[in-house]
Amino acid sequence: MPTDTDIFESLRQELRRGSLILAVLAQLREERYGYSLRQALSGVGVEIDEGALYPMLRRLETQGLLASEWREEDKRKKRFYRLSDEGRRVLARLADEWRAINAALEPLL
């Protein structure tokens, strides 16, 4: 039988999953490589571990929402990500949806 903590953690992860996608897309309006993306997200209070971030970045790129390229910086090759044109359109629509959901839920909470 799951405990209250188990149930909470499961629901928290479910809630965070979509929020993290929105946060990643929003941060990639500016080009970033993986580590700098994690730092930028952390700087605004959104924590994400590498084990979740890099598969998400690959999936979003496969979906056509991101573009990436390998470049050398500080004598190391890094993969830089940015929103594609389609990614910008999807981000705008998701942000509108987020605002609508938040506005509807806030009075309930």
DSSP file with accessible surface (Angstrom, degrees, kcal/mol):
  #  RESIDUE AA STRUCTURE BP1 BP2  ACC     N-H-->O    O-->H-N    N-H-->O    O-->H-N    TCO  KAPPA ALPHA  PHI   PSI    X-CA   Y-CA   Z-CA
    1    1 A M              0   0  222      0, 0.0     2,-0.1     0, 0.0     0, 0.0   0.000 360.0 360.0 360.0 125.4    0.0    0.0    0.0
    2    2 A P        -     0   0   79      0, 0.0     2,-0.1     0, 0.0     0, 0.0  -0.383 360.0-129.0 -68.3 146.4    1.5    3.4   -1.0
    3    3 A T     >  -     0   0   72      1,-0.1     4,-2.5    -2,-0.1     5,-0.2  -0.396  26.3-103.8 -86.1 168.2    2.1    5.9    1.7
    4    4 A D  H  > S+     0   0  139      1,-0.2     4,-2.7     2,-0.2     5,-0.2   0.887 125.0  53.1 -57.2 -38.4    1.0    9.5    1.6
    5    5 A T  H  > S+     0   0   97      2,-0.2     4,-2.8     1,-0.2    -1,-0.2   0.919 108.0  49.6 -64.6 -43.0    4.6   10.5    0.8
    6    6 A D  H  > S+     0   0   89      2,-0.2     4,-2.2     1,-0.2    -2,-0.2   0.921 113.0  46.7 -61.2 -45.3    4.7    8.0   -2.2
    7    7 A I  H  X S+     0   0   79     -4,-2.5     4,-2.5     2,-0.2     5,-0.2   0.940 112.8  49.4 -63.9 -46.0    1.4    9.4   -3.5
    8    8 A F  H  X S+     0   0  118     -4,-2.7     4,-2.9    -5,-0.2    -2,-0.2   0.936 111.3  49.1 -58.3 -48.3    2.5   13.0   -3.1
    9    9 A E  H  X S+     0   0   73     -4,-2.8     4,-2.4     1,-0.2    -1,-0.2   0.902 110.8  50.3 -60.8 -41.2    5.9   12.3   -4.9
   10   10 A S  H  X S+     0   0   73     -4,-2.2     4,-1.9    -5,-0.2    -1,-0.2   0.941 114.6  43.2 -62.2 -46.4    4.1   10.5   -7.8
   11   11 A L  H  X S+     0   0  100     -4,-2.5     4,-2.5     2,-0.2    -2,-0.2   0.880 111.7  54.6 -69.0 -35.9    1.7   13.4   -8.2
   12   12 A R  H  X S+     0   0   85     -4,-2.9     4,-2.7    -5,-0.2    -2,-0.2   0.931 108.4  48.8 -63.1 -43.6    4.5   16.0   -7.8
   13   13 A Q  H  X S+     0   0   80     -4,-2.4     4,-2.0     1,-0.2    -1,-0.2   0.904 110.8  50.6 -63.2 -40.3    6.5   14.4  -10.6
   14   14 A E  H  X S+     0   0  124     -4,-1.9     4,-0.8     1,-0.2    -1,-0.2   0.921 112.1  47.0 -63.0 -43.9    3.5   14.3  -12.8
   15   15 A L  H  X S+     0   0  130     -4,-2.5     4,-1.1     1,-0.2    -2,-0.2   0.910 113.5  48.7 -64.0 -42.6    2.8   18.0  -12.2
   16   16 A R  H  X S+     0   0   66     -4,-2.7     4,-3.0    -5,-0.2     5,-0.2   0.826  95.6  73.6 -68.2 -32.0    6.5   19.0  -12.7
   17   17 A R  H  X S+     0   0  147     -4,-2.0     4,-1.5     1,-0.2    -1,-0.2   0.924 103.8  36.1 -54.0 -53.8    6.9   17.0  -16.0
   18   18 A G  H  X S+     0   0   46     -4,-0.8     4,-2.0     1,-0.2    -1,-0.2   0.881 115.7  55.8 -67.7 -35.9    4.9   19.5  -18.1
   19   19 A S  H  X S+     0   0   36     -4,-1.1     4,-2.5     1,-0.2    -2,-0.2   0.888 104.7  53.4 -63.9 -38.2    6.2   22.5  -16.2
   20   20 A L  H  X S+     0   0   16     -4,-3.0     4,-2.8     2,-0.2     5,-0.2   0.895 106.2  52.4 -65.3 -39.4    9.8   21.5  -17.0
   21   21 A I  H  X S+     0   0   41     -4,-1.5     4,-2.7    -5,-0.2     5,-0.2   0.945 110.7  47.6 -61.3 -45.9    9.1   21.3  -20.7
   22   22 A L  H  X S+     0   0   29     -4,-2.0     4,-2.5     1,-0.2    -2,-0.2   0.927 112.8  49.0 -60.8 -43.4    7.6   24.8  -20.6
   23   23 A A  H  X S+     0   0   22     -4,-2.5     4,-2.4     2,-0.2    -2,-0.2   0.916 111.6  48.7 -64.3 -42.6   10.6   26.1  -18.6
   24   24 A V  H  X S+     0   0    0     -4,-2.8     4,-1.7     2,-0.2    -2,-0.2   0.945 112.5  47.6 -63.9 -47.4   13.1   24.5  -21.0
   25   25 A L  H  < S+     0   0    1     -4,-2.7     3,-0.2    -5,-0.2    -2,-0.2   0.931 112.2  50.3 -59.6 -43.6   11.4   25.9  -24.1
   26   26 A A  H >< S+     0   0   23     -4,-2.5     3,-1.3     1,-0.2    -1,-0.2   0.907 110.3  49.2 -62.5 -41.3   11.2   29.3  -22.5
   27   27 A Q  H >< S+     0   0   42     -4,-2.4     3,-1.2     1,-0.3    -1,-0.2   0.783 101.8  64.7 -69.0 -25.3   14.9   29.3  -21.5
   28   28 A L  T 3<  +     0   0    0     -4,-1.7    55,-2.1     1,-0.3    -1,-0.3   0.301  67.9  94.5 -89.0  15.9   15.9   28.2  -25.0
   29   29 A R  T <  S+     0   0  147     -3,-1.3     2,-0.4    53,-0.2    -1,-0.3   0.792  92.9  50.6 -65.0 -26.6   14.7   31.5  -26.6
   30   30 A E  S <  S-     0   0  126     -3,-1.2    51,-0.1    -4,-0.2     2,-0.1  -0.923 108.8-104.7-106.8 139.8   18.4   32.2  -26.0
   31   31 A E        +     0   0   74     -2,-0.4     2,-0.3    51,-0.1    51,-0.2  -0.380  52.1 162.1 -64.6 135.6   20.9   29.7  -27.3
   32   32 A R  E     -A   81   0A  46     49,-2.3    49,-3.6    -4,-0.1     2,-0.2  -0.986  34.9-127.6-148.9 156.7   22.4   27.5  -24.6
   33   33 A Y  E  >  -A   80   0A  51     -2,-0.3     4,-2.4    47,-0.3     5,-0.2  -0.597  46.2 -92.1 -99.5 168.0   24.3   24.3  -24.1
   34   34 A G  H  > S+     0   0    5     45,-0.7     4,-2.4     1,-0.2     5,-0.2   0.876 122.1  44.4 -50.3 -51.4   23.1   21.7  -21.6
   35   35 A Y  H  > S+     0   0  117      1,-0.2     4,-2.4     2,-0.2    -1,-0.2   0.924 114.4  49.1 -64.5 -42.7   25.1   22.8  -18.5
   36   36 A S  H  > S+     0   0   27      1,-0.2     4,-2.4     2,-0.2    -1,-0.2   0.856 110.0  53.5 -67.3 -29.9   24.3   26.5  -19.0
   37   37 A L  H  X S+     0   0    0     -4,-2.4     4,-2.6     2,-0.2     5,-0.2   0.939 108.5  48.6 -66.5 -46.0   20.6   25.6  -19.5
   38   38 A R  H  X S+     0   0   60     -4,-2.4     4,-2.7     1,-0.2    -2,-0.2   0.910 112.5  49.2 -59.5 -41.6   20.6   23.7  -16.2
   39   39 A Q  H  X S+     0   0   95     -4,-2.4     4,-2.3     2,-0.2    -1,-0.2   0.912 110.7  49.4 -64.8 -43.3   22.3   26.7  -14.5
   40   40 A A  H  X S+     0   0   21     -4,-2.4     4,-0.7     2,-0.2    -2,-0.2   0.918 113.4  46.4 -63.2 -43.2   19.8   29.2  -15.9
   41   41 A L  H ><>S+     0   0    1     -4,-2.6     5,-2.8     1,-0.2     3,-1.2   0.933 112.2  50.3 -63.9 -45.1   16.9   27.0  -14.8
   42   42 A S  H ><5S+     0   0   43     -4,-2.7     3,-1.9     1,-0.3    -2,-0.2   0.882 102.1  63.0 -60.0 -37.3   18.4   26.6  -11.4
   43   43 A G  H 3<5S+     0   0   68     -4,-2.3    -1,-0.3     1,-0.3    -2,-0.2   0.730 107.3  42.7 -62.2 -22.8   18.9   30.3  -11.1
   44   44 A V  T <<5S-     0   0  102     -3,-1.2    -1,-0.3    -4,-0.7    -2,-0.2   0.216 128.0 -96.0-107.2  12.3   15.1   30.8  -11.3
   45   45 A G  T < 5S+     0   0   61     -3,-1.9     2,-0.7     1,-0.2    -3,-0.2   0.623  84.9 126.8  89.5  13.5   14.4   27.9   -8.9
   46   46 A V      < -     0   0   37     -5,-2.8     2,-0.4    -6,-0.2    -1,-0.2  -0.898  41.0-164.7-107.9 106.4   13.7   25.2  -11.5
   47   47 A E        +     0   0  102     -2,-0.7     2,-0.3    -5,-0.1    -8,-0.1  -0.752  14.6 166.5 -93.1 136.6   15.9   22.2  -10.7
   48   48 A I        -     0   0    9     -2,-0.4     2,-0.2   -10,-0.1    -6,-0.1  -0.981  26.1-134.8-147.2 134.3   16.3   19.4  -13.3
   49   49 A D    >>  -     0   0  102     -2,-0.3     4,-2.5     1,-0.1     3,-1.5  -0.537  25.9-112.7 -90.1 160.6   18.9   16.7  -13.3
   50   50 A E  H 3> S+     0   0  104      1,-0.3     4,-1.9     2,-0.2    -1,-0.1   0.836 113.7  64.8 -58.0 -36.0   20.9   15.6  -16.3
   51   51 A G  H 34 S+     0   0   58      1,-0.2    -1,-0.3     2,-0.2     5,-0.0   0.722 114.0  32.3 -63.6 -20.9   19.2   12.3  -16.5
   52   52 A A  H <> S+     0   0   38     -3,-1.5     4,-1.5     3,-0.1    -2,-0.2   0.765 116.7  55.8 -99.8 -36.4   15.9   14.1  -17.3
   53   53 A L  H  X S+     0   0    0     -4,-2.5     4,-2.7     2,-0.2     5,-0.2   0.951 104.4  47.3 -66.5 -52.9   17.3   17.1  -19.2
   54   54 A Y  H  X S+     0   0   65     -4,-1.9     4,-2.4     1,-0.2     5,-0.2   0.913 112.5  47.8 -66.7 -40.5   19.3   15.5  -22.0
   55   55 A P  H  > S+     0   0   49      0, 0.0     4,-2.5     0, 0.0    -1,-0.2   0.912 112.9  51.7 -62.3 -36.6   16.6   13.0  -23.1
   56   56 A M  H  X S+     0   0   12     -4,-1.5     4,-3.0     2,-0.2     5,-0.2   0.932 108.6  50.1 -63.3 -44.2   14.1   15.8  -23.0
   57   57 A L  H  X S+     0   0    0     -4,-2.7     4,-2.1     1,-0.2    -1,-0.2   0.923 112.0  47.7 -60.8 -43.9   16.3   18.0  -25.3
   58   58 A R  H  X S+     0   0  129     -4,-2.4     4,-2.6     2,-0.2    -1,-0.2   0.922 113.2  48.4 -63.2 -42.3   16.7   15.1  -27.7
   59   59 A R  H  X S+     0   0  107     -4,-2.5     4,-2.1     2,-0.2    -2,-0.2   0.932 111.4  49.1 -64.9 -44.3   13.0   14.4  -27.8
   60   60 A L  H  <>S+     0   0    3     -4,-3.0     5,-2.4     1,-0.2     6,-0.8   0.874 112.2  49.3 -64.6 -34.3   12.1   18.1  -28.3
   61   61 A E  H ><5S+     0   0   47     -4,-2.1     3,-1.8    -5,-0.2    -2,-0.2   0.930 109.2  51.4 -69.6 -42.9   14.7   18.3  -31.1
   62   62 A T  H 3<5S+     0   0  125     -4,-2.6    -2,-0.2     1,-0.3    -1,-0.2   0.867 106.8  55.1 -60.1 -35.1   13.2   15.2  -32.7
   63   63 A Q  T 3<5S-     0   0  113     -4,-2.1    -1,-0.3    -5,-0.2    -2,-0.2   0.498 119.8-113.2 -76.7  -4.6    9.8   16.8  -32.5
   64   64 A G  T < 5S+     0   0   34     -3,-1.8    23,-0.4     2,-0.2    22,-0.3   0.573  88.6 112.5  86.0  10.8   11.1   19.8  -34.4
   65   65 A L  S   <S+     0   0   17     -5,-2.4    19,-2.2    -6,-0.2     2,-0.3   0.697  75.2  39.7 -89.4 -20.3   10.9   22.3  -31.5
   66   66 A L  E     -B   83   0A   7     -6,-0.8     2,-0.3    17,-0.3    17,-0.2  -0.918  61.7-157.0-125.8 155.1   14.7   22.7  -31.1
   67   67 A A  E     -B   82   0A  27     15,-2.7    15,-2.1    -2,-0.3     2,-0.3  -0.930  18.8-174.7-122.2 151.0   17.7   23.0  -33.3
   68   68 A S  E     -B   81   0A  23     -2,-0.3     2,-0.3    13,-0.2    13,-0.2  -0.967  11.4-175.7-143.5 160.4   21.2   22.2  -32.2
   69   69 A E  E     -B   80   0A  82     11,-1.8    11,-3.0    -2,-0.3     2,-0.4  -0.977  27.1-118.8-154.2 147.5   24.7   22.3  -33.3
   70   70 A W  E     +B   79   0A 142     -2,-0.3     2,-0.3     9,-0.2     9,-0.2  -0.725  39.6 166.0 -85.9 134.2   28.1   21.2  -32.0
   71   71 A R  E     -B   78   0A  79      7,-2.7     7,-3.5    -2,-0.4     2,-0.5  -0.982  36.4-113.6-142.8 157.6   30.6   24.0  -31.5
   72   72 A E  E     +B   77   0A 139     -2,-0.3     2,-0.3     5,-0.3     5,-0.3  -0.782  37.7 167.0 -94.0 130.8   33.9   24.4  -29.7
   73   73 A E  E >   -B   76   0A  69      3,-3.2     3,-1.4    -2,-0.5    -2,-0.0  -0.981  70.0  -0.5-142.7 132.5   34.0   26.7  -26.7
   74   74 A D  T 3  S-     0   0  126     -2,-0.3    -1,-0.1     1,-0.3     3,-0.1   0.898 131.1 -59.3  54.3  39.9   36.7   26.9  -24.1
   75   75 A K  T 3  S+     0   0  192      1,-0.2     2,-0.4    -3,-0.0    -1,-0.3   0.695 120.0 103.4  64.2  21.1   38.6   24.2  -26.0
   76   76 A R  E <  S- B   0  73A 167     -3,-1.4    -3,-3.2    -5,-0.0     2,-0.4  -0.992  74.2-119.9-131.7 142.6   35.6   21.8  -25.5
   77   77 A K  E     + B   0  72A 140     -2,-0.4     2,-0.4    -5,-0.3    -5,-0.3  -0.668  37.6 179.8 -80.0 131.4   33.0   20.7  -28.0
   78   78 A K  E     - B   0  71A  18     -7,-3.5    -7,-2.7    -2,-0.4     2,-0.7  -0.983  28.3-127.5-133.2 145.6   29.5   21.6  -26.7
   79   79 A R  E     - B   0  70A  74     -2,-0.4   -45,-0.7    -9,-0.2     2,-0.4  -0.841  26.1-156.3 -95.4 118.5   26.1   21.1  -28.2
   80   80 A F  E     -AB  33  69A  11    -11,-3.0   -11,-1.8    -2,-0.7     2,-0.3  -0.795   7.3-161.6 -98.1 135.3   24.2   24.3  -28.3
   81   81 A Y  E     +AB  32  68A   8    -49,-3.6   -49,-2.3    -2,-0.4     2,-0.3  -0.872  14.3 165.4-116.5 149.6   20.4   24.3  -28.4
   82   82 A R  E     - B   0  67A  90    -15,-2.1   -15,-2.7    -2,-0.3   -53,-0.2  -0.975  42.6 -87.2-153.8 159.8   17.9   26.9  -29.4
   83   83 A L  E     - B   0  66A   6    -55,-2.1   -17,-0.3    -2,-0.3     2,-0.1  -0.444  38.1-139.4 -67.6 140.0   14.2   27.1  -30.3
   84   84 A S     >  -     0   0   26    -19,-2.2     4,-2.2    -2,-0.1     5,-0.2  -0.388  34.5 -96.8 -82.9 174.6   13.3   26.5  -33.9
   85   85 A D  H  > S+     0   0  116      1,-0.2     4,-1.9     2,-0.2     5,-0.1   0.927 130.7  48.6 -59.6 -43.0   10.6   28.6  -35.5
   86   86 A E  H  > S+     0   0   82    -22,-0.3     4,-2.8     1,-0.2    -1,-0.2   0.893 107.7  55.8 -63.5 -38.0    8.1   25.8  -34.8
   87   87 A G  H  > S+     0   0    0    -23,-0.4     4,-2.8     1,-0.2    -2,-0.2   0.892 105.5  51.6 -61.8 -37.7    9.4   25.8  -31.2
   88   88 A R  H  X S+     0   0  115     -4,-2.2     4,-2.1     2,-0.2    -1,-0.2   0.919 111.2  47.2 -65.3 -42.1    8.7   29.5  -30.8
   89   89 A R  H  X S+     0   0  144     -4,-1.9     4,-2.1     2,-0.2    -2,-0.2   0.930 114.2  46.4 -65.3 -44.2    5.1   29.0  -32.1
   90   90 A V  H  X S+     0   0   30     -4,-2.8     4,-3.0     1,-0.2     5,-0.2   0.916 110.4  53.4 -65.9 -41.3    4.5   26.0  -29.8
   91   91 A L  H  X S+     0   0   13     -4,-2.8     4,-2.8    -5,-0.2     5,-0.2   0.929 108.1  50.6 -58.6 -44.7    6.0   27.9  -26.8
   92   92 A A  H  X S+     0   0   54     -4,-2.1     4,-2.1     1,-0.2    -1,-0.2   0.930 113.1  45.4 -60.4 -43.6    3.7   30.8  -27.4
   93   93 A R  H  X S+     0   0  190     -4,-2.1     4,-2.2     2,-0.2    -2,-0.2   0.907 114.0  48.4 -67.3 -41.9    0.7   28.5  -27.5
   94   94 A L  H  X S+     0   0   72     -4,-3.0     4,-2.9     2,-0.2    -2,-0.2   0.892 109.6  52.9 -65.2 -38.5    1.8   26.5  -24.4
   95   95 A A  H  X S+     0   0   17     -4,-2.8     4,-2.5    -5,-0.2    -2,-0.2   0.916 109.4  49.1 -63.8 -41.0    2.4   29.7  -22.5
   96   96 A D  H  X S+     0   0  102     -4,-2.1     4,-2.2    -5,-0.2    -2,-0.2   0.923 112.6  48.1 -62.0 -43.2   -1.1   30.9  -23.3
   97   97 A E  H  X S+     0   0  113     -4,-2.2     4,-2.6     2,-0.2     5,-0.2   0.915 110.4  51.8 -63.4 -43.2   -2.5   27.5  -22.2
   98   98 A W  H  X S+     0   0  121     -4,-2.9     4,-2.9     1,-0.2     5,-0.2   0.930 110.1  48.7 -58.5 -47.0   -0.4   27.7  -19.0
   99   99 A R  H  X S+     0   0  153     -4,-2.5     4,-2.6     1,-0.2    -1,-0.2   0.899 111.8  49.2 -62.7 -40.5   -1.8   31.2  -18.2
  100  100 A A  H  X S+     0   0   58     -4,-2.2     4,-2.0     2,-0.2    -2,-0.2   0.927 113.4  45.7 -65.4 -44.0   -5.4   30.0  -18.8
  101  101 A I  H  X S+     0   0   79     -4,-2.6     4,-2.6     2,-0.2     5,-0.2   0.935 113.8  49.5 -64.0 -45.0   -5.0   27.0  -16.6
  102  102 A N  H  X S+     0   0   78     -4,-2.9     4,-2.6    -5,-0.2    -2,-0.2   0.921 110.5  50.1 -61.5 -43.8   -3.3   29.0  -13.8
  103  103 A A  H  < S+     0   0   66     -4,-2.6    -1,-0.2     1,-0.2    -2,-0.2   0.877 113.5  46.4 -63.3 -37.2   -6.0   31.7  -14.0
  104  104 A A  H  < S+     0   0   68     -4,-2.0     4,-0.4    -5,-0.2    -1,-0.2   0.881 117.9  41.6 -73.1 -36.7   -8.7   29.0  -13.7
  105  105 A L  H >X S+     0   0   81     -4,-2.6     4,-1.5     1,-0.2     3,-0.9   0.826  97.6  74.1 -80.7 -32.9   -7.0   27.1  -10.8
  106  106 A E  G >< S+     0   0  113     -4,-2.6     3,-0.5     1,-0.3    -1,-0.2   0.889  95.8  49.5 -54.2 -46.1   -5.8   30.1   -8.7
  107  107 A P  G 34 S+     0   0  109      0, 0.0    -1,-0.3     0, 0.0    -2,-0.2   0.826 110.3  53.3 -63.9 -26.0   -9.3   30.9   -7.4
  108  108 A L  G <4        0   0  136     -3,-0.9    -2,-0.2    -4,-0.4    -3,-0.1   0.776 360.0 360.0 -76.0 -28.0   -9.8   27.2   -6.4
  109  109 A L    <<        0   0  162     -4,-1.5    -1,-0.2    -3,-0.5    -3,-0.1   0.696 360.0 360.0 -87.9 360.0   -6.6   27.1   -4.5
